[in-house]
């Protein structure tokens, strides 16, 4: 088999490289490419690239002769694969439709940007509609796909994790006891839950909360509600993975205060660092945290429950350690690149064999 893995997510290219290496170890000829170098089109800014990249795409297909294409974004590369009649497998990490809803509602309000979003959505929907199969990362996302495309073939494909990256090292200089939050603030659907933090900070004045990440359209909105609290510190972006590892080494508890999450990769990373974890019980969070066993989940908007569960994890070391070890074993056993590669090839073979029979 020859497989092209095309990554359109710049920040995820390193992950797709791990997957490509794992696929190659299984004896499959695999080529990893950046989508934008081979396939672009409206509404991308550089018109001259539309034609040159299309020629590169045709050359790539002609020379490599792939049996299947795997994409991690719903962009022009996927559409071009469909046009070339190559089986397309679309990897879905996020709630695409809800992200579009919030983008239109809160960011892209002017007519020009709404037009751009309309064209991008048309490309994405064609990928979803005509792909051989859509591969969501969780059961939650699989249900979302079925809401929009009830008859579309789907298979869950868990993200891989490089366990070798996550080990204790010299930590940052943080004040204890402390709770670490590592999350961006570029999508209001997720970020809005952070607005309950003032109630938590006020109830736990002796616990310091450190927020790493931020950025995006809603950082200042969140900070304006938190900066008056002495037990809140914003440390901004961290270099990945070195500074993230230092940060996770030092914190006492990891918390994901989110309005929606389709997996919660930072939960997995904290678990691999053997930290007790707690997160809002939304989206796919219950699939990665078994409440009371590998961590705690908290009802959305329930500041009192956050205080209760954080107090347990900070004061009851036995419970915190037991949950940390259980979380570590869960992630180590279920999230690996070799497992993801094997599952991906099984899925591709299933649909390609089905196609041959038909």
C-alpha positions as CSV (number, residue, x, y, z in Angstrom):
1,X,0.0,0.0,0.0
2,X,1.1,3.6,-0.7
3,X,-0.4,6.2,1.6
4,X,-0.2,10.0,1.5
5,X,-0.6,11.8,4.8
6,X,-1.4,15.5,4.2
7,X,-1.3,17.8,7.1
8,X,-3.0,21.2,6.9
9,X,-2.7,22.1,10.6
10,X,0.7,23.8,11.1
11,X,0.8,23.1,14.8
12,X,0.0,19.4,14.3
13,X,2.5,18.7,11.6
14,X,4.9,17.2,14.2
15,X,2.2,14.8,15.3
16,X,1.5,13.7,11.7
17,X,5.3,13.1,11.3
18,X,5.0,10.7,14.3
19,X,2.1,8.9,12.6
20,X,3.9,8.7,9.2
21,X,6.9,7.1,10.9
22,X,4.7,4.6,12.7
23,X,2.9,3.7,9.5
24,X,6.3,3.2,7.7
25,X,7.4,0.9,10.5
26,X,4.5,-1.4,9.6
27,X,5.9,-1.8,6.1
28,X,3.7,0.7,4.3
29,X,5.2,3.2,1.8
30,X,4.1,6.5,3.3
31,X,4.7,10.1,2.2
32,X,4.0,13.0,4.6
33,X,3.3,16.4,2.9
34,X,2.2,19.9,3.9
35,X,-1.2,20.5,2.2
36,X,-0.4,24.2,1.3
37,X,2.6,23.2,-0.8
38,X,0.6,20.9,-3.1
39,X,-3.0,22.2,-3.1
40,X,-4.5,25.6,-2.6
41,X,-7.4,27.6,-3.9
42,X,-9.9,30.3,-3.1
43,X,-10.1,31.9,-0.5
44,X,-6.3,31.6,0.1
45,X,-4.6,34.9,-0.4
46,X,-1.9,34.1,-3.0
47,X,-3.7,33.7,-6.3
48,X,-0.5,32.8,-8.2
49,X,-0.1,29.7,-6.0
50,X,-3.5,28.3,-7.0
51,X,-2.2,27.1,-10.3
52,X,1.4,26.2,-9.3
53,X,0.3,24.1,-6.4
54,X,-2.3,22.3,-8.4
55,X,0.5,21.2,-10.8
56,X,2.5,20.0,-7.8
57,X,-0.4,18.0,-6.6
58,X,-0.8,16.3,-10.0
59,X,2.9,15.6,-10.2
60,X,2.8,14.1,-6.6
61,X,0.0,11.8,-7.5
62,X,1.5,10.8,-10.8
63,X,4.9,9.9,-9.3
64,X,3.8,8.4,-5.9
65,X,0.6,6.7,-7.1
66,X,-1.1,6.6,-3.7
67,X,-3.7,4.0,-2.9
68,X,-5.3,6.3,-0.3
69,X,-5.0,9.8,1.1
70,X,-5.3,10.8,4.8
71,X,-5.9,14.4,5.7
72,X,-6.1,16.1,9.1
73,X,-7.9,19.2,7.8
74,X,-10.8,19.6,5.4
75,X,-9.0,21.7,2.8
76,X,-8.3,21.8,-1.0
77,X,-6.0,18.8,-0.8
78,X,-8.9,16.6,0.2
79,X,-11.1,18.0,-2.7
80,X,-8.3,17.4,-5.2
81,X,-8.0,13.8,-3.9
82,X,-11.7,13.4,-4.4
83,X,-11.4,14.8,-8.0
84,X,-8.5,12.4,-8.7
85,X,-10.8,9.5,-7.4
86,X,-8.4,8.5,-4.7
87,X,-10.0,7.1,-1.5
88,X,-10.0,9.9,1.0
89,X,-9.9,9.5,4.8
90,X,-10.7,12.7,6.8
91,X,-9.3,12.9,10.3
92,X,-11.6,15.0,12.6
93,X,-10.1,16.4,15.8
94,X,-12.5,19.2,16.6
95,X,-16.2,20.0,16.4
96,X,-16.0,21.7,13.0
97,X,-19.6,22.8,12.9
98,X,-19.7,24.4,16.3
99,X,-16.4,26.1,15.6
100,X,-17.9,27.6,12.5
101,X,-21.0,28.7,14.5
102,X,-18.9,30.5,17.1
103,X,-16.6,32.1,14.5
104,X,-19.5,33.6,12.6
105,X,-21.1,34.8,15.8
106,X,-18.2,36.3,17.6
107,X,-15.3,37.0,15.2
108,X,-16.1,37.1,11.5
109,X,-18.9,39.6,11.5
110,X,-18.0,41.8,8.5
111,X,-19.4,40.8,5.0
112,X,-16.0,40.1,3.5
113,X,-15.0,37.6,6.1
114,X,-18.4,36.0,6.1
115,X,-17.9,35.4,2.4
116,X,-14.5,33.9,3.0
117,X,-15.9,31.6,5.7
118,X,-18.7,30.6,3.3
119,X,-16.2,29.4,0.7
120,X,-14.1,27.6,3.2
121,X,-17.1,25.9,4.5
122,X,-18.0,24.7,1.0
123,X,-14.6,23.1,0.6
124,X,-14.9,21.4,4.0
125,X,-18.4,20.1,3.5
126,X,-17.3,18.6,0.2
127,X,-14.5,16.7,2.0
128,X,-17.0,15.4,4.6
129,X,-19.6,14.6,2.1
130,X,-17.5,12.7,-0.5
131,X,-14.8,11.2,1.7
132,X,-14.5,7.4,1.8
133,X,-14.8,7.7,5.6
134,X,-14.5,10.3,8.3
135,X,-12.4,9.3,11.3
136,X,-13.3,11.3,14.5
137,X,-11.0,11.0,17.5
138,X,-13.8,10.2,20.0
139,X,-17.3,8.7,20.3
140,X,-18.6,12.2,21.0
141,X,-17.3,13.5,17.7
142,X,-18.6,10.4,15.9
143,X,-22.1,11.3,17.1
144,X,-21.6,14.9,15.9
145,X,-20.6,13.6,12.4
146,X,-23.7,11.4,12.3
147,X,-25.9,14.4,13.1
148,X,-24.7,16.1,9.9
149,X,-24.1,13.0,7.7
150,X,-26.2,10.1,9.0
151,X,-25.0,7.7,6.3
152,X,-21.3,8.6,6.2
153,X,-19.0,5.8,7.2
154,X,-17.1,6.6,10.4
155,X,-14.5,4.9,12.5
156,X,-13.0,6.3,15.7
157,X,-9.2,6.9,15.5
158,X,-7.6,7.8,18.7
159,X,-4.7,10.3,18.6
160,X,-1.2,9.0,19.3
161,X,0.9,10.3,22.2
162,X,4.7,10.3,22.3
163,X,5.2,9.1,25.9
164,X,9.0,9.6,25.7
165,X,8.4,13.4,25.7
166,X,6.8,13.4,29.1
167,X,9.1,12.9,32.1
168,X,9.9,15.0,35.2
169,X,12.6,17.6,35.0
170,X,13.6,20.7,36.8
171,X,10.4,22.6,37.2
172,X,9.4,26.2,37.1
173,X,9.5,28.4,40.2
174,X,5.8,28.3,41.2
175,X,4.1,29.0,44.5
176,X,2.5,25.9,46.2
177,X,-0.2,24.7,46.5
178,X,-0.9,25.4,42.9
179,X,-3.3,24.5,40.1
180,X,-2.1,24.6,36.5
181,X,-4.3,25.5,33.5
182,X,-2.9,25.0,30.0
183,X,-5.3,26.2,27.4
184,X,-5.8,28.7,24.5
185,X,-8.4,31.4,24.4
186,X,-9.2,31.6,20.6
187,X,-12.6,30.0,20.6
188,X,-15.4,31.3,22.9
189,X,-17.2,28.0,22.9
190,X,-14.3,26.6,24.9
191,X,-13.0,29.7,26.7
192,X,-16.3,30.9,28.1
193,X,-16.2,28.4,31.0
194,X,-13.1,30.1,32.3
195,X,-15.4,32.9,33.4
196,X,-16.4,30.9,36.5
197,X,-12.8,31.1,37.8
198,X,-13.4,34.2,39.9
199,X,-15.7,32.3,42.1
200,X,-13.1,29.5,42.5
201,X,-10.2,31.9,43.1
202,X,-12.2,33.8,45.7
203,X,-13.0,30.6,47.6
204,X,-9.5,29.2,47.5
205,X,-7.3,32.3,48.3
206,X,-4.4,30.2,49.5
207,X,-4.1,28.2,46.2
208,X,-2.3,29.8,43.3
209,X,-3.7,29.3,39.8
210,X,-1.3,29.5,36.9
211,X,-2.7,30.0,33.4
212,X,-0.4,29.0,30.5
213,X,-1.4,29.5,26.9
214,X,-3.9,32.2,26.2
215,X,-3.7,34.2,23.0
216,X,-6.5,34.6,20.5
217,X,-9.5,36.9,20.6
218,X,-10.5,36.2,24.2
219,X,-7.4,36.4,26.3
220,X,-8.0,40.0,27.5
221,X,-11.6,39.3,28.3
222,X,-10.6,36.4,30.6
223,X,-7.7,38.3,32.1
224,X,-9.8,41.4,32.9
225,X,-12.0,39.2,35.2
226,X,-9.0,37.5,36.9
227,X,-6.2,40.0,37.2
228,X,-7.5,41.5,40.5
229,X,-6.9,38.2,42.3
230,X,-3.5,37.8,44.0
231,X,-3.7,34.0,43.6
232,X,-4.0,34.2,39.8
233,X,-0.9,34.3,37.6
234,X,-0.8,34.5,33.8
235,X,2.4,33.1,32.3
236,X,1.5,33.1,28.6
237,X,2.7,30.9,25.9
238,X,5.1,28.1,26.7
239,X,7.6,26.5,24.3
240,X,6.5,23.0,23.4
241,X,7.4,20.5,24.7
242,X,10.3,21.7,26.9
243,X,8.6,24.5,28.9
244,X,5.3,22.6,29.0
245,X,7.2,19.7,30.6
246,X,8.8,22.0,33.1
247,X,5.4,23.5,33.9
248,X,3.6,20.2,34.3
249,X,6.5,18.9,36.5
250,X,5.9,21.7,39.0
251,X,2.1,22.0,39.3
252,X,0.2,20.1,42.0
253,X,-3.0,19.6,40.0
254,X,-3.9,20.0,36.3
255,X,-7.3,21.6,35.5
256,X,-9.0,22.0,32.2
257,X,-11.8,24.6,32.6
258,X,-13.5,24.3,29.3
259,X,-16.9,24.8,27.7
260,X,-16.2,22.1,25.2
261,X,-13.4,19.7,24.3
262,X,-13.3,17.0,21.8
263,X,-10.4,15.1,23.4
264,X,-8.3,17.1,25.8
265,X,-4.7,16.4,24.7
266,X,-3.4,18.5,27.7
267,X,-5.2,16.1,30.0
268,X,-3.3,13.2,28.4
269,X,0.0,15.0,28.7
270,X,-0.6,15.9,32.4
271,X,-1.6,12.2,33.0
272,X,1.7,11.1,31.4
273,X,3.5,13.4,33.9
274,X,1.6,11.6,36.7
275,X,-0.4,14.6,37.8
276,X,-3.9,14.4,39.1
277,X,-6.4,15.9,36.6
278,X,-9.8,17.5,36.8
279,X,-11.9,18.9,33.9
280,X,-15.3,20.1,33.0
281,X,-17.7,17.2,32.1
282,X,-18.3,18.3,28.5
283,X,-17.8,16.9,25.0
284,X,-15.4,13.9,25.1
285,X,-13.9,14.6,28.5
286,X,-15.7,11.6,30.1
287,X,-14.0,9.4,27.5
288,X,-10.5,10.3,28.8
289,X,-11.3,10.8,32.5
290,X,-13.2,8.1,34.4
291,X,-14.7,10.2,37.2
292,X,-13.3,9.2,40.6
293,X,-10.8,6.7,39.1
294,X,-8.4,8.5,36.7
295,X,-9.4,12.0,37.8
296,X,-12.4,14.1,38.4
297,X,-15.0,15.6,36.1
298,X,-17.1,18.6,37.1
299,X,-20.5,19.8,35.9
300,X,-20.4,22.8,33.6
301,X,-20.7,26.1,35.5
302,X,-20.5,24.5,38.9
303,X,-17.9,26.5,40.8
304,X,-18.7,24.8,44.1
305,X,-17.9,21.4,42.7
306,X,-14.6,22.7,41.3
307,X,-13.7,23.9,44.8
308,X,-14.7,20.6,46.4
309,X,-12.8,18.4,44.0
310,X,-9.7,20.6,43.9
311,X,-9.6,20.6,47.7
312,X,-9.6,16.8,47.7
313,X,-6.8,16.6,45.2
314,X,-4.7,19.2,46.9
315,X,-5.1,17.8,50.5
316,X,-5.6,14.1,50.1
317,X,-2.3,12.9,48.7
318,X,-3.3,9.2,48.7
319,X,-6.3,9.8,46.5
320,X,-4.3,12.2,44.3
321,X,-1.5,9.7,43.8
322,X,-3.9,6.8,43.1
323,X,-5.7,8.8,40.4
324,X,-2.4,10.0,38.9
325,X,-1.2,6.4,38.5
326,X,-4.5,5.2,37.1
327,X,-4.5,8.1,34.6
328,X,-1.0,7.4,33.6
329,X,-1.7,3.7,32.9
330,X,-4.9,4.6,30.9
331,X,-3.1,7.0,28.6
332,X,0.0,4.8,28.2
333,X,-2.1,1.8,27.2
334,X,-4.5,3.5,24.9
335,X,-2.7,6.4,23.1
336,X,0.3,5.5,21.1
337,X,1.5,6.2,17.6
338,X,2.0,2.5,16.8
339,X,-1.6,1.8,17.9
340,X,-2.9,4.7,15.9
341,X,-1.0,3.6,12.8
342,X,-2.2,0.0,13.1
343,X,-5.8,1.2,13.6
344,X,-5.6,3.6,10.6
345,X,-4.3,0.9,8.2
346,X,-7.0,-1.5,9.4
347,X,-9.7,1.1,8.6
348,X,-8.2,1.9,5.2
349,X,-8.0,-1.8,4.3
350,X,-11.5,-2.4,5.4
351,X,-13.0,0.3,3.1
352,X,-10.7,-0.5,0.2
353,X,-11.5,-4.2,0.4
354,X,-15.2,-3.4,0.6
355,X,-14.8,-1.2,-2.5
356,X,-13.2,-4.0,-4.4
357,X,-16.0,-6.4,-3.5
358,X,-18.6,-3.9,-4.6
